């Protein structure tokens, strides 16, 4: 896994809100391919993360908090459940991009974001 940067504001919010740092950094790394210089909101394992991509190509966490994924994501997972395997599958549902797989037989969203599939 590569490095992730964070702002002082992000570090304070993560500590104040008791946000799991490992989940936050993994989520930022998974989102690397959709990040750019504009802040982007993503969800990973119950954490909502706002991050950007630095000029050196590292994800930089701006803030994060504990937040469940939007309800539409659960509907999307239910819709494609029969097509999911242990290999991640990316699909769009109701304006959300969802990277999902089956984990122990249960449909699981690995990463969720709004916008086009490339993060624009």
C-alpha positions, 0 to 999 in steps of 0.5 A: 500500500502506498502513502496517504497524507492528511491535513492537520484538520483531518487528523483532529477530526479523525481523533475527535470523531473516533474514526478508524484510521486504518479504514480511512487510509485504506479508503483513500488509497482505494479512491486514488484512481478517482481523486484529483485536485478537487475534493471528492467524497467517498465511502469505505466500510462505514467511513465517509472520507473527503480527499484530494490527490496531491501534486506528487500523486498521493491521496490527501485526506481533508476530513473523515467521519463515521457515516453509513453509505447512502440507502441507494447503495444497499438497493444497488447491492441487492439488485446485482447480488446474483452477479457478484463474486469475490472479484470486485465489480464496478457498477452505477446505481442511482447516481452512485458508482459502487465497487462491490464484491461478495465477502463470505457470501454477503454483497459488500460495497468496497468503495462508493462515490458520486460522479462519473465512473472515473471520478469527474 
